[in-house]
Amino acid sequence: MLDQALPAALFSLALVFARIGAMIMVLPVFGEQYVQARFRLVLAVLLTLIIAPKVGGLPVLPTQPGQLIPLIGGEVLIGLAIAGIARLTVTALHVAGILVAVQSGLAAAQNLDPTQGTQSAVPANFLVLLGTTVIVLSDLHHLLLSALVESYRLFPVQGAIPVGDLAELATRTVADTFRLGVQMAAPFLAFGIVFNVLLGLMNRLMPVMQVFFIAMPLQLPLSFLLFALSVGLMIEVFLDRFVDALGPLIP
């Protein structure tokens, strides 16, 4: 009896771990590049042991090894799709930071983005790190854990994968992410338009004046002042949209 029960129990844990492990790998806060892979693995295993007893409707161990591929592959796909929605929402901070960098003249100042592992503008890195920190401080990462649990209610194991619905949701999330990034950087877009129009008028009125040497010393302090005044509102808007984006995935 033990020889029959042990493989079935391990198979059930493997199914749950496939979805949870895929989500932990991509979710913001938990799946960042600066989080050690060992910590993510331990967290995924612990969550699997906690959630697996509460998951109903798990299939029995298939008799053919080839039947394991669609079961585990479907679980991984669902996990990546759900976590990808949350990850795309955080990308709005990166979009807003790039726009801020372009309008403030800091686009050339780049350093390593620890969340994506690539070079990015300094304002973008600051906003992404600030937004991730505020998510943890405001306990919104609990919503991510709730999405883990509720995913089994929305997408049961061995159920039909709604590929069309997931694709539509991903497309809408990408559009909303870009629009949110532009809305967060709207003060800097208005500042850039007004500032460049004034510089153009000064150049037309005084062609001999070196506009570039006057613009840079003014653009940087004004941009920092505007950023200090608007960063709180930017993060507040982001948190509201972050909760709205996870709304369909949590009760």
Buried (B, 14 or more C-beta within 10 A) or exposed (E): EEEEEEEEEEBBBBBBBBBBBBBBBBBBBBBBEEBEEEEBBEBBBEBBEBBBEEBEEBEEBEEEEEEBEEBBEBBBBBBBBBBBBBBBBBBBBBBBBBBBBBBBBBBEEBEEBBBBEEEBBBBBBBBBBBBBEBBEEEEBBEBBBBBBBBBBEBBBBEEEBBEEEBEEBBEEBBEBBBEBBBBBBBBBBEBBEEBEEEBEEBBEEEEEEEBEEEBEEEBEEEBEEBBEEBBEEBBEBBBEBBBEBBEEBBE
